[in-house]
Amino acid sequence: MELEKELLSLKNNAVSLILDAKTPEELEELKLQFVGRSGSLTKLLKELPKVPENERREIGQLANEVKTVIEEALERALEQTTKHRQAERLLTLKQQIDVTEPGNTPPLGHLHPVTEAIEEITEIFSHIGFTRVRYPEIEWDWYAFEALNFPKNHPARDDWETFFIREAPHATYGPMLLTPHTSSGQIREMLKAEMPIRMLNIAKTYRRQSDVSHVAMFHQFETLVVDEKISIADLKGTLDYFVKSYFGADRKTRIRPYHFQFTEPSFEVDITCGACLGKGRLPDGQECKLCKEGWLELGGAGMVHPNVLKNSGVDPDKYSGFASGFGVERVATVKNGLEDIRDIYSTRLSFLEQF
Ligand code: PHE
């Protein structure tokens, strides 16, 4: 009976140690200590043959039970401590990685300053009912000049240093060219004969020129309004509205007499300079280098010439209209205080990232 006692106390001892164990390593140790090849249970089992024969069966069974209990306890505890360890690992991993932190965003580009300007101009004019239109950029002479009241071989044509296309001239429309201005859109718009007209034509224009304020390919935006009783007041009001929306409420507009074949009267449009605020002199008394006496030139405008209305099938006795044509690059550089218009087509990232 001595062995029976020893077996039971070994079982209690082993099970309580197993329950106290916190790590899989501790449990491996206990396994060796009790059921390993030289473990204490194994040693006790070796005593079995010494037990008197009549008790041997009973004690043998008990020994087996003790072994099973210990092995099962070990197995369960091992499972639990392993799970616990995994959970702990996961927890520390989560503490190291803040899963709520926003990810790294890759560097993002933005629209080109010219595209941004076109979108802004379109938006501003859309608020006062102008519809953006597009017309061919490879055009006939008739739409770009003749219908706009330039007689054939008129010297004023030279002001638009035009690229002509090597193609046989059209019998009615003459030679083909790259649009030197968006005013050809006036003719195409009026020929559609849908009155009243509030057109915004933004397109690429091409001229043989290149210096600090000119590039060979640039964009213009052209307004055309045709209705009954359209006057210079409508033109001036529209220009003021655009300038204040695009450049800021503190900017003023002025129109100066000028000459275009297709408008009468014709004007050049100026706005007050953003650097000297229209004063022509900087606060320290120095002359402002950005402008001429406080004013910056933006583009041309005027009342649509009666001949242009007639050429486009519009009755000049019933209708009148105004038109304006500005450079997109020009307004964008003036707004952003750039001095060299060619910068706007630079591919330097350090330059483009300013916008
Ligand atoms: N087409 C003229 C230019 O390119 C600008 C303009 C447009 C002038 C409309 C008057 C009316 O210079």
Residues whose N, C-alpha, C, O or C-beta is under 5 A from the ligand:
A	BS01	LIG	P180 H181 S183 F260 T263 G300 A301 G302 A323 S324 G325
